[in-house]
């Protein structure tokens, strides 16, 4: 299940297929067809050799590892999730980002409802920083700079479907919310890459 939140709160909660019917939610990327053909027979033979070696190494890795099967977002998402209120200053937001070495924060209103996502790039546009010290902060609040509407996923969502929406919408992360409209985690591209590289049983191929 997926949900969409804006300044007023949740506006949508349904399947991935229904998500693409929501106004403003459209795929922004398309897979490119891979080029066919090989330059010469020598290159083809070389590719065949490395493919066999890769398959051999992969099989050995699977035999060496016996982790639980990874299917759902909750199994690889970061938690607890770090959030910020929409009324917070951009200086406080920047300090929170730096302290936790992250690049985005889910935004909540005073009722603790999800309403947006703030990115470090947006914050840096309003700050003058010298030697890691904030010298000047232009007037702005987190609410003014946050991205909305935002797409979120359920903890039990299939990782492959979440990866698809992240790719289609060019998202660096996707917040995870439960049925009570509470942030319970966050999934980043880094989390996906780590999971694929460390859990041989996980595949993003449908």
N, C-alpha and C positions, 0 to 999 in steps of 0.2 A: 504494500500500500504506500501511496505517496500523498503529500499534502502541500498546499500552497498558502503562504501567509503574507499579509501586507500590513499597513499601518493599523488597520482595524482588527487584525487577528486572522484566524483561519478562514479562507474563502473556498477551499476545495479539499476533499479527501476521497481518493478512490484509487483505481488501478493505473498502471503505467499507460495502458491504451487510452483510458479516459483523460489522462493528464495531457496528452497531445491534442485533445479537443478544447482545452482551455485557451481562451484568447490570450495571445502573447507568448504562449509556450509552443515553440516550433523548433524542430531540429535546425541547428546552425552549422552542422558539419555533415559531410558525406564521405563515405569511404571511397578511396580511389582504387580503381582496378589495378592490380599488380601487372606489371609488364611481363609478357611471355617471351620465351626464346632465350637462348644462351649464345654468347659470342662465338664460342668454338667448342669442339669436343673436349679439349683439355680442361676448360673451365667447368664443363658439365661433370667430368670425372672428379674434379676437385670438390665440387659441391656435393656430389654423392658421397665422397669419403667423409667430409665434415658432418653431413647429415647423419650418417651411420654412427659416427663417434658421439654426436650430440644425443642421439637416441640411447646409445649404450650408457652414457653418463647419467642420463635422466632415469633410466631403469635402475641403475645402481643407487641413485639417490632415493628413489621410492622404497627400495628394499631396506635402506638404512634408516628410514624415518617411519615412525608409526603414530604420527599425531592424529587427533580426531579430525574427521572430515569437516571441512569448512564450507558452509553453505550460506549462512545468514550474516547480515551486517553486524549484529551485536557481538559476533565472535571476533571481529577485527577492529571495531570502532574504538576511538579514544573515549575514555570516561574516567572520572566525571568530566563533563564538558565545562570549559571556562566561558562565561557569558558576561555581558555588560548591559547596563540599563541605558535606554535611549536618552535619558536626561544627563548622562555623564559627560564630562568635558572631554575634548579631544586630547588634552594633555594627559588626563587619567587613562584614557583609552590607549594612548601610545605607550605609557609606562607599563600597562598590563600586558600589552603585546610583547614588549621588550623583555619583561621579567620572565615570561613563559616561553619566549623564543618561538612565537607563532605569528602567522601573517593574516589571520582573520578571526573575528569574534561574532558569534550569534548574538543578536540584540533582542532584549526583552523590554516590555513596558512595565509600568509600576504594578500591574496585576500579574507579573511574571509570565505573560503570554508571549510567544515568539512573534516578532514583527519584522525582522530584517537581519542583515549581515553586514558588518563593517570590515573593510579591507584596509590593510596597512598603507597601501598606495594612496588611498583617499585621504588618510590622516596626514601623510607626509606632504601633501599639497598645501596644507594649512599651517605647517610648522617650519620654522627656521632653526636648524640644529647645527651646532658647531662643537666639535670634540665631544660628541655624544651628550651634549647639554642643550636643552631647549632654550634658545635665545629669544624666540618670539612665537606666539601662537595667535593666529588670526581668529576672530570671533566665529565660532561654529560649534554645533552640538553633534553628538553621535547620530541623533535622529535626522539631522540635515544631510549627513554624508552617507548614511547606510544605504545598501542596495535592497530594494524591495520591488515586487514581491519576491519571496524566496521559495525554493522547492525543498521539501524535506522528505525523509523516508522513515518507515517504521523499523524498529530493531529487528523484526523477523523478515524483512525484505530480502529477496534473493540478491546476492552480491552482484551477479551478472547483470541484473536489471538496473541496479543502482549505478553500476559502471557505465551502462549504456546511456542513461540520462545524463551522467556527468560528461560523457564524451559528446553527446548530441548538443548539450547546452554550453559546452566549453567551461565547465565548472571545476575549480580547483578543490572544492570540498562540498559536502552536502551534510547539513545538520540532521540529526536523528531525533525525532519526536515520538512520543507515545500517544495513546488515545485521549489522554487528559490534556493534550496540547502543552506538554512540558519537554524542554530539551533534555535528552538523556545521553547524548553522545554526539560525536562528529566523525565523519569519514573523509579523509583526504586522499589525494592521488598517491601521496607517499605511502599511506596505509595499504592501498591496493597493490602497489609495486612490492612492498615488503611481504605481503601475504602470498603473492604469486611466487616470489623468489624463495620463500621459506617453507611453504606448504605444497609439496609436489601434487597432492591430491586435489588442489584447487585449480580449476581452469575457468577462464573468462569466456571460453567458447561455448556458445549455446548448444 
